[in-house]
Amino acid sequence: MPDKPHRYSASMIVIHWLTALLVLGAWFTAEGGRKIAENPPLLHFSLGLAVLALMLPRLVLRVAGRTPEADAQGWLAAAAKAGHAVLYLFLIALPITGWYTASRMGVSVSFFGLQLPALTAPVQGRPGLIAELHENAGTIILILAGLHALMAIWHQFVLRDGTLRRMSLR
């Protein structure tokens, strides 16, 4: 197996920062409640599904081992792995639950103009628990991403281990 790189690849860096921007954009364009049936937030759908689309190459790159070893040791390394796993889970689950929720509400979902199939049949009344989970998870992912950023800043400026340089194109 080849040596682990000391920094992330350019493609992983671009995917990382693009994902962050897409998550923020999706959160800012989110709308809740039954009103989305009359006026679907198409930009929100497209931004969320773009996050999901970026997860495949991101996971391939991570599984291929083209990510640097964590500088942390012991419980900090375990916490970093767990934190990344939770973020990845949210980055996959959030778009899927949104798509599912829109389908339950009878709202057609498009990805930058491309119509996608419904994941389930529409229902009358409330769309259910998955919809509630989706709404709350949008805020939770921002909190998790904020903690992720704070840890990176702590590593960079308190531990002085160059963490932010590993995720920059320079």
Residue pairs with C-beta under 8 A, 6 or more apart in sequence:
1 65
2 65
4 65
4 67
4 68
4 69
5 66
5 67
5 68
6 68
6 166
7 68
7 165
7 166
7 167
8 16
8 67
8 68
8 166
8 167
9 61
9 66
10 169
11 57
11 61
12 58
12 61
12 62
12 66
12 67
13 167
13 168
13 169
14 169
15 54
15 57
15 58
15 61
16 58
16 167
17 167
18 54
19 51
19 54
19 58
19 91
20 145
22 47
22 48
22 50
22 51
22 54
23 51
23 91
23 141
23 142
23 145
24 142
25 43
25 47
26 44
26 47
26 48
26 51
26 138
27 138
27 139
27 141
27 142
29 41
29 43
29 44
29 47
30 41
30 44
30 135
30 138
31 39
31 41
31 44
32 135
34 105
36 102
36 105
36 107
37 105
37 106
37 107
40 102
40 107
40 108
40 109
42 110
44 98
45 98
45 99
45 102
45 109
45 110
45 111
46 110
46 111
46 112
48 94
48 95
48 98
48 99
49 95
49 99
49 109
49 111
49 116
50 111
50 112
51 91
51 94
51 95
52 91
52 92
52 95
52 96
53 111
55 88
55 91
55 92
58 88
59 88
61 67
68 166
70 76
70 77
70 80
70 81
71 155
71 159
71 161
71 162
71 163
72 79
72 80
72 155
80 151
83 144
83 147
83 148
83 151
86 144
87 141
87 144
87 145
87 148
90 137
90 140
90 141
90 144
91 141
93 137
94 134
94 137
94 138
94 141
96 119
97 130
97 131
97 133
97 134
97 137
98 134
99 109
99 116
99 119
100 119
100 120
100 130
100 134
101 127
101 130
101 131
101 134
102 108
102 109
103 109
103 118
103 119
103 120
103 121
103 122
104 120
104 121
104 122
104 123
104 127
104 128
104 130
104 131
105 122
105 123
105 127
105 131
106 122
108 115
108 116
108 118
109 115
109 116
109 118
110 116
152 163
152 164
152 167
153 164
155 161
155 163
155 164
156 162
156 163
156 164
156 165
